[in-house]
Each structure stands twice: as structure tokens, then as C-alpha cells.
Amino acid sequence: MTATDAAVNTSKVTIGAYGSEEENPLLVRTNYNEQMNFLIYDSLYTINSKFEAEENLAAGYEIQNSGYSVTVYLKPNVVFHDGSALTAQDVKSTISFIKENQGYYSYHTRNIQSVSVIDDTTLQLELSYLTPNLKLQLTFPILCKKQLLSQPDFSLNGTGPYQVASQTKGKQIILEKNKNYHGKFSSNIKTIEVSLIPDREAARSLAGSGMLDIFYSAFFDEGLKSVTKYESYKSDYLTDEYTFLTFNFNSPHIGEKKFRKALYQAVSRDKIKDDIFMTHAESTYLPLPPGSWAYNDSKENVRNIDESKRLLSELGYSDVDNNTIIEIYGEEDKQEVVFHLLSIDDPTKKAICEQLISDFKEIGIGLQVTYVTKEEFPTVYGEQLHDLYLITTNIGYDLDPKNFFDGLFSAPVGIQYDSYLKKFATADKLELKQPEFMRLCDEFYETIPHIPLVFLKNTMLTGEKVGEVSDISPSHLYNSVLKK
């Protein structure tokens, strides 16, 4: 049974969301209820499964001032659930509110310096610095200006495909299909019952009991514990959570490009994906999500121990003393290759470290691991006393690789990211932007500034009413399921 088939058989589904004292979606600090909120609220753009921006409330986009100014046009005749018209003033007020309150969506507005309203359906954004994919940042809920100005009387009033029919504080929200919806949203599901869940334990129980028709599960929150005999279908989707191994370029050996390539070729990404994340991850060879429009998969990226050994041999490394650790001989001494790796002390990270120890051992490199708490890691990392660092971070759905070429995780390997950024920021169409991303990826393959490992996958759990879902995207997740 597919989701298309199943949707014909039901007009009502039940989903789960976490109970919260804060109803305003712009004041949340986590993404737990983001997907439920996107049933009620629309954004300027949404993101599809290839991480491409698709127009939602936006109806046009022009880049000016060498990428430092952008004009956004809105769809005409869009109304909020209360009947009031959407205007550029609502978008401006939303952006201002996000910047003033520093909530979950602060990342999305971080480089918007100012917003000017040109007319009811036109606004101009002035940017503090260039950004490669601004459309992919404009994916936050747009709220009604009058709601934002009357916080004590706040109500769930958006422009989304479903609107509030009734609600019981802290327990339940009933959503009904928005008959005046502006977009092409064809769904047989007329009513959505939102069960407000008090905590994660209750979420696992409800999801496992079959009482929820749809439930989205973050790997590190619910993970595989959500899998029970009552489940009908599990669908994984790629997130922006990236795990990689970065270098201390002050350490011996690492400055040599061929040496870094040898380490890159030695890693068992697929074993990490399958054995540690139990397929809830995707192997990656770049700091970009595999399958995205920006990913360059032109290289044959498979683990190749023979190639690793060949590269090390070319550089003069060998195990002359037969102690299983390779060494290189200088004029007066020899240097054995034993690296020190810093990692956070948690079960998943430990399992990855054990796999890396095994992988590097195969090419004659020793690896010793120091484990610290999550709180301690930034300080110890900043001291740069280790050779390698195992890191997990969210890169952002805007596919901005700045931190890996000209920022926190950048390396002195000569990639001129600024020249790429200027081209990204001034190109609107993907057919112009994509070739530049391909060239940037080629430079990454050539220089190996760090070692990519995996991107995390989260899970959408669906019951018999909804059926199996084959194509879901990280943005507006429930819409991808219900829009059948």
C-alpha cells in the first residue's frame, strides 16, 4: 500500500506534537513541533528532497547590489485563516520578531540587516554579508503582524493548508483543511487531530502503541526504541546533521595532501552507517548532503585500503621494524605514526572511534582516543593539542559550507572560498549555481581539508491510514506525507 492509496481510505489522521506553554512558533527553542506548525503556517520557500528551494508564499526573487540586496515578491490574494490579507508588512514583522527574540529560527535571519516594504506584495532585504543560498534560509513560518503585536491574545493563525477548528489547552488541537488555501494542496485528509504529548517517554509509548497515524522521530531522541510490532511503516529522510573527522594542521604528517588522501580512503563509512547508525545515516564524501543538488558524486568513492597503502608508500612510510605501526625515517631519527583523537564521550561517538581505530590499524597507523564531556569538548578542542577531532554539527539546510572553507572548521589548504561565494550569491538559478558547487567539490576531493563520514537520517513513522511514504523532504515534513 502506498501513501496515495491509503489517503483515499481516510479523512482523518492523528499526529503527535509536544505540549508547550509557548504557542508562538517563532519563540520555540527546538524543532520538536516545527512540522506540526508548518501545517498551520506557510513560509516564503520550502525545501524538497534534493534540498532545492520551492516557492510557497514567495512568487518572485531578484538579486541586486552584487548579492547584498534581494527583492522578494509575494503571491497576491493570500489570506490568513482569520480572513485578513497577507502583506509584506507581515513578513517584515516576522523577520523583526525573530531577530529581536533570538529563537530557533535565528540562524535563518542571521545576515538580514534590514527589511524595507516596497508595497503590499514586495519587500527588499539588505544583507550584512554574502550568502550562497538565501532562499533556503527563508523557510520560517510567516505570522500575521497584528498577532505578533498582541502576544497576550496570541492565536494559531497562519496561511497554511490546515487551520485550527478547536483546541483543548495542553491536550489536543483539531485542525481542519483550509478551504481558502492559496497553494496546490490536494489531500483527502480533511481533519488532523494533534495529540499534545508531555514528554519523550510518552511519545515513544504513543508511537509504539499505534495511537498515532504519523509521528516523526529524531534518531537521538526516540531512535530505534520507537520500533514496535504495532508500527506499519518507517521512512527515513536525510537531515543536515553532519559527522566528520577534522585535522590539526600543526600536527606532523597531516600537512601532506597524499597523507590526508590515504586517511580519507581508509575509512569504513558504510560500516559506520550500517553497524553504528543501523542505516539511520548516509555515507558522505563531501560536507554536503548526498543526493542534494549541490553534491558532486563524479568520483568513485569507495573504501580502498590498497590505494591508501600505495599513497603512504609513495611518501616513504613503511613498517620496517615490523611492529604493525608505519614509520618514516628522517636524517637522524624515525617518526612512528600514532595519532591522538579527541571525541565526546557518548555511546555513538565511542563506536565510531572504535571503527576508526580498526580502519587506521589496517594501514599501519595507531590511534589513541581521549574522551571528554560535551560541555568540555569546545574548550579542549580550542587548545588544539590533539591531531584529530571527531565532530558532529548541523550544517543548515541552506547548504552554506562557509565553516568548512572559511570559518570554524576551515583548513589552510588553499581553497579560495570567497571567489565561489561571490558567484553563489549573485546567481539565482540552480543551472548557474550548480556548476560552481561542482567545482568547489572537486577542490575538496583534491585537497581533503577534513574527512567526511555520515549525514544523520531521522524517521517518519506512519500507520495503515497513511501507508508507506517514499519521497519525504526535511522541510514541511507532514505536508510531504499528506499532499497526495
Buried (B, 14 or more C-beta within 10 A) or exposed (E): EEBEEBBEEBEEBBBBBBBBEEBBBBBBEEBBBBBBBBBBBBBBBBBBBEBBBBBBBBBEBEBEEEBBBBBBBBBEEBBBBEEBBBBBBBBBBBBBBBBEBEBBBEBBBBBBEBBEBEEBBBBBBBBEEBBBBBBBBBBBBBBBBBBBEEEEEBEBBBBBBBBBEEBEEEEBBBBBBBEEBBBEBEBBBBBBBBBBBEEBEBBBBBBBEBBBBBBBBBBEBBBEEBBEEEBBBBBBBBBBBBBBBBBBBEBEBBBEBEBBBBBBBBBBBBBBBBEBBEEBBBBBBBBBBBBBBBBBEEEEBEBBBEBBBBBBEEBEBBEEEEEEBBBBEEEEEEEBBBBBBBBBBBEBBBBBBEBBBEBBBEBBBBBEBEBBEEEEBEEBBEEEEBBBBBBBBEBBBBBBBBBBBBEEBBBEBEBEBEEBBBBBBBBBEBEEBBEBBBEBBEBBBEBBBBBBBBBBBBBBBBBEBBBBBEEBBBBBBBBBBBBB
